[in-house]
Amino acid sequence: MTQIGTRAADSTAGPLAITDRAFIPRERYYDKAFFQLENEALWPHVWQMACRMEEIPKVGDYVEYSVANYSILVVRTGEDEIKAYQNACRHRATQLALGCGTFRGGQIVCPFHGWRWNLDGTPSGLYGKAGFDPHAVDPEDLKLIECQVGTWAGCVFINMDRDAPSLEEAMQPLPKHLDPLKVADMRVYWWKAIRLKANWKLAIEAFMESWHLMATHPQVVQGAGETFPADYLSAQNSYENGHASLAHDPDHEAHADLGADGKAEAEKALAFMRVVAEGLQAMVLDKDIAVIEGLRNIECAPEEFSARMIEALYSWNSGAGIKLPDPDPETLANWGSQWFIFPNFMIHPMYGNAISYRVRPDSDDPEHCYFEVWSLTLYPEGEKRGKPVFDGVHPTGSEEWPLIPRQDFGNIERQQRGLHTPGYKAQRLARQYEDGIANLHVHLDSYLAR
């Protein structure tokens, strides 16, 4: 673990570079020149989550991943092999495929002139080849342009820069914390998206701290019957490679003592979990509620309830054929934690479930982004599941979104508009609660300075 210092490193990224981690210049969220610099210096050179592995289960399956002005085809080329190609025909740049699907017959075919490639990117048929000068149709030069590919946490990551450090190096130190939670074995419970009138960084930053709960999601803390201290979730770490995490501070006790027995603890846990399950439909699911319902009349001391609840969760999941993580304290301490994966991806695991976010610029406008949300869970081992179903793009106030995301989305768009207030100059960050946001910007500057 590397804890980053309080001051930003020297940077030559320009007048908007971070020089004090307490302040983020507002222009970084809407300035078009800065946005264009990101598009040129960040996205073609950084590892980014392109799709979930379950989206391409069979050989020939593909997904188009687009970010800023770039389009990448992620293709399953073998039982244990995935490749990614820049999505442009080697003839006249026509995009070879859009959306998702399957390349039938193991052939990638350009819709314009019918040029073909094998799944491994080698040319297999060049209609009209005789009309070209020989040096213009060199088979080596006509191979599809490959990206680096890596897999982690059940996802396919790509990097357009073939000389960039490996995915394993770029993800450090996150795997040692998240892999034991079995995030790689989780599958999609639901998946939907929204187009927000906000910069991509502003959108992801809304989920990089938790002290907004008291004002933004009062039903969560009130449902638990507690006064929620701002520093309850202040165990924040900023890491190398721009990543960050947020976890419960063990030195703080946010739960009030509502009684002297396990029954009171069960009622308190139920109140909290019902609000989260109904308002998020992720992290806590109905199956978890059913387990806690069964503990309502438990006879135990309050301090014993947590262990009894974990025991009951493991027992229920085992009976259902679901293998939860090894129940060692260090692993389970990360249930409820939040993990930001630079530059635009997040995972929040709990009870064998998780919620995950990905945010991307989706136009030439720095004040718009495409925001996806996945609810993930562990299913019974050996259960066959098809490709995940995308539930669509829904507007900010749509009841297709649970209450908690609706509350967050409204704040994000209001924040983007507020940035243009004439007297407002910079985002003001709390070192204790929001340093992960500063860390994102400092690491972003390392790309922009190259």
KATAZI-V602635 format. One record per residue. N is the residue number from 0. PHI is phi in whole degrees, -180 to 180 (* if undefined). Layout:
n->N phi->PHI
n->N phi->PHI
This chain:
n->0 phi->*
n->1 phi->-118
n->2 phi->-89
n->3 phi->-80
n->4 phi->-71
n->5 phi->-80
n->6 phi->-109
n->7 phi->-74
n->8 phi->-70
n->9 phi->-58
n->10 phi->-143
n->11 phi->-113
n->12 phi->-76
n->13 phi->117
n->14 phi->-67
n->15 phi->-97
n->16 phi->-65
n->17 phi->-78
n->18 phi->-114
n->19 phi->-144
n->20 phi->-65
n->21 phi->-83
n->22 phi->-137
n->23 phi->-117
n->24 phi->-53
n->25 phi->-62
n->26 phi->-63
n->27 phi->-63
n->28 phi->-102
n->29 phi->-149
n->30 phi->-66
n->31 phi->-70
n->32 phi->-67
n->33 phi->-66
n->34 phi->-61
n->35 phi->-67
n->36 phi->-64
n->37 phi->-59
n->38 phi->-63
n->39 phi->-90
n->40 phi->-104
n->41 phi->-98
n->42 phi->-60
n->43 phi->-76
n->44 phi->-128
n->45 phi->-118
n->46 phi->-71
n->47 phi->-145
n->48 phi->-69
n->49 phi->-97
n->50 phi->-169
n->51 phi->-85
n->52 phi->-60
n->53 phi->-70
n->54 phi->-76
n->55 phi->-130
n->56 phi->-75
n->57 phi->-114
n->58 phi->-59
n->59 phi->99
n->60 phi->-67
n->61 phi->-139
n->62 phi->-135
n->63 phi->-88
n->64 phi->-109
n->65 phi->-121
n->66 phi->-150
n->67 phi->53
n->68 phi->-98
n->69 phi->-107
n->70 phi->-133
n->71 phi->-127
n->72 phi->-100
n->73 phi->-101
n->74 phi->-129
n->75 phi->-82
n->76 phi->-102
n->77 phi->-165
n->78 phi->-55
n->79 phi->-124
n->80 phi->-137
n->81 phi->-131
n->82 phi->-124
n->83 phi->-137
n->84 phi->-129
n->85 phi->-63
n->86 phi->-85
n->87 phi->-152
n->88 phi->-62
n->89 phi->-77
n->90 phi->-90
n->91 phi->-135
n->92 phi->74
n->93 phi->-59
n->94 phi->-63
n->95 phi->-78
n->96 phi->-158
n->97 phi->-129
n->98 phi->68
n->99 phi->-146
n->100 phi->165
n->101 phi->-136
n->102 phi->-82
n->103 phi->-69
n->104 phi->67
n->105 phi->67
n->106 phi->-124
n->107 phi->-99
n->108 phi->-118
n->109 phi->-74
n->110 phi->-74
n->111 phi->-84
n->112 phi->-120
n->113 phi->81
n->114 phi->-62
n->115 phi->-129
n->116 phi->-134
n->117 phi->-72
n->118 phi->-62
n->119 phi->-82
n->120 phi->90
n->121 phi->-85
n->122 phi->-67
n->123 phi->-123
n->124 phi->-170
n->125 phi->-118
n->126 phi->-61
n->127 phi->81
n->128 phi->-56
n->129 phi->-63
n->130 phi->-82
n->131 phi->-101
n->132 phi->-61
n->133 phi->-54
n->134 phi->-71
n->135 phi->-85
n->136 phi->-127
n->137 phi->-64
n->138 phi->-55
n->139 phi->-65
n->140 phi->-76
n->141 phi->-94
n->142 phi->-59
n->143 phi->-62
n->144 phi->-79
n->145 phi->-84
n->146 phi->-107
n->147 phi->-70
n->148 phi->-134
n->149 phi->-147
n->150 phi->-124
n->151 phi->-164
n->152 phi->57
n->153 phi->78
n->154 phi->-125
n->155 phi->-100
n->156 phi->-109
n->157 phi->-127
n->158 phi->-141
n->159 phi->-69
n->160 phi->-90
n->161 phi->-69
n->162 phi->-99
n->163 phi->-70
n->164 phi->-56
n->165 phi->-65
n->166 phi->-59
n->167 phi->-56
n->168 phi->-69
n->169 phi->-69
n->170 phi->-84
n->171 phi->-61
n->172 phi->-101
n->173 phi->-68
n->174 phi->-55
n->175 phi->-66
n->176 phi->-90
n->177 phi->-94
n->178 phi->-58
n->179 phi->-63
n->180 phi->-82
n->181 phi->64
n->182 phi->-63
n->183 phi->-68
n->184 phi->-94
n->185 phi->-74
n->186 phi->-127
n->187 phi->-70
n->188 phi->-96
n->189 phi->-150
n->190 phi->-154
n->191 phi->-148
n->192 phi->-144
n->193 phi->-147
n->194 phi->-102
n->195 phi->-105
n->196 phi->-87
n->197 phi->-161
n->198 phi->-66
n->199 phi->-60
n->200 phi->-69
n->201 phi->-60
n->202 phi->-66
n->203 phi->-72
n->204 phi->-66
n->205 phi->-63
n->206 phi->-111
n->207 phi->-102
n->208 phi->-151
n->209 phi->-120
n->210 phi->-80
n->211 phi->-79
n->212 phi->-57
n->213 phi->-61
n->214 phi->-93
n->215 phi->-81
n->216 phi->-124
n->217 phi->-61
n->218 phi->-65
n->219 phi->-70
n->220 phi->-78
n->221 phi->-70
n->222 phi->-62
n->223 phi->-88
n->224 phi->65
n->225 phi->-138
n->226 phi->-89
n->227 phi->-97
n->228 phi->-72
n->229 phi->-60
n->230 phi->-98
n->231 phi->-61
n->232 phi->-112
n->233 phi->-104
n->234 phi->-78
n->235 phi->-100
n->236 phi->-124
n->237 phi->-107
n->238 phi->-115
n->239 phi->-62
n->240 phi->68
n->241 phi->86
n->242 phi->-79
n->243 phi->-156
n->244 phi->-140
n->245 phi->-141
n->246 phi->-143
n->247 phi->-59
n->248 phi->-80
n->249 phi->-66
n->250 phi->-83
n->251 phi->-112
n->252 phi->-117
n->253 phi->-87
n->254 phi->-87
n->255 phi->-74
n->256 phi->-83
n->257 phi->-92
n->258 phi->177
n->259 phi->-108
n->260 phi->-145
n->261 phi->-67
n->262 phi->-62
n->263 phi->-66
n->264 phi->-64
n->265 phi->-63
n->266 phi->-64
n->267 phi->-66
n->268 phi->-64
n->269 phi->-62
n->270 phi->-59
n->271 phi->-65
n->272 phi->-69
n->273 phi->-64
n->274 phi->-64
n->275 phi->-67
n->276 phi->-62
n->277 phi->-73
n->278 phi->-90
n->279 phi->-129
n->280 phi->56
n->281 phi->-160
n->282 phi->70
n->283 phi->-119
n->284 phi->-115
n->285 phi->-57
n->286 phi->-62
n->287 phi->-73
n->288 phi->-59
n->289 phi->-61
n->290 phi->-63
n->291 phi->-68
n->292 phi->-56
n->293 phi->-72
n->294 phi->-106
n->295 phi->-63
n->296 phi->-110
n->297 phi->-69
n->298 phi->-102
n->299 phi->-163
n->300 phi->-71
n->301 phi->-55
n->302 phi->-72
n->303 phi->-93
n->304 phi->-64
n->305 phi->-57
n->306 phi->-64
n->307 phi->-67
n->308 phi->-66
n->309 phi->-61
n->310 phi->-60
n->311 phi->-68
n->312 phi->-62
n->313 phi->-65
n->314 phi->-64
n->315 phi->-64
n->316 phi->-65
n->317 phi->-61
n->318 phi->-64
n->319 phi->-88
n->320 phi->82
n->321 phi->-102
n->322 phi->-97
n->323 phi->-79
n->324 phi->-59
n->325 phi->-57
n->326 phi->-82
n->327 phi->-83
n->328 phi->-57
n->329 phi->-65
n->330 phi->-70
n->331 phi->-69
n->332 phi->-63
n->333 phi->-91
n->334 phi->-66
n->335 phi->93
n->336 phi->-78
n->337 phi->-126
n->338 phi->-129
n->339 phi->-97
n->340 phi->-108
n->341 phi->-59
n->342 phi->-101
n->343 phi->-150
n->344 phi->-136
n->345 phi->-142
n->346 phi->-137
n->347 phi->-124
n->348 phi->-93
n->349 phi->-164
n->350 phi->56
n->351 phi->80
n->352 phi->-123
n->353 phi->-164
n->354 phi->-118
n->355 phi->-135
n->356 phi->-127
n->357 phi->-140
n->358 phi->-127
n->359 phi->-139
n->360 phi->-68
n->361 phi->-127
n->362 phi->-160
n->363 phi->-84
n->364 phi->-98
n->365 phi->-65
n->366 phi->-103
n->367 phi->-137
n->368 phi->-151
n->369 phi->-112
n->370 phi->-119
n->371 phi->-111
n->372 phi->-131
n->373 phi->-117
n->374 phi->-98
n->375 phi->-121
n->376 phi->-156
n->377 phi->-84
n->378 phi->-106
n->379 phi->-55
n->380 phi->-59
n->381 phi->86
n->382 phi->-70
n->383 phi->-80
n->384 phi->-129
n->385 phi->-80
n->386 phi->-62
n->387 phi->-65
n->388 phi->-95
n->389 phi->-81
n->390 phi->-87
n->391 phi->103
n->392 phi->-102
n->393 phi->-125
n->394 phi->-69
n->395 phi->-53
n->396 phi->-91
n->397 phi->-65
n->398 phi->-76
n->399 phi->-64
n->400 phi->-91
n->401 phi->-62
n->402 phi->-60
n->403 phi->-62
n->404 phi->-61
n->405 phi->-59
n->406 phi->-63
n->407 phi->-67
n->408 phi->-61
n->409 phi->-62
n->410 phi->-62
n->411 phi->-62
n->412 phi->-68
n->413 phi->-67
n->414 phi->-66
n->415 phi->-61
n->416 phi->-66
n->417 phi->-65
n->418 phi->-60
n->419 phi->-87
n->420 phi->-59
n->421 phi->-53
n->422 phi->-84
n->423 phi->-90
n->424 phi->-114
n->425 phi->-159
n->426 phi->-69
n->427 phi->-108
n->428 phi->-104
n->429 phi->-83
n->430 phi->-56
n->431 phi->-72
n->432 phi->-106
n->433 phi->-129
n->434 phi->-68
n->435 phi->-59
n->436 phi->-66
n->437 phi->-60
n->438 phi->-63
n->439 phi->-55
n->440 phi->-69
n->441 phi->-64
n->442 phi->-70
n->443 phi->-57
n->444 phi->-61
n->445 phi->-66
n->446 phi->-77
n->447 phi->-68
n->448 phi->-84
n->449 phi->-76
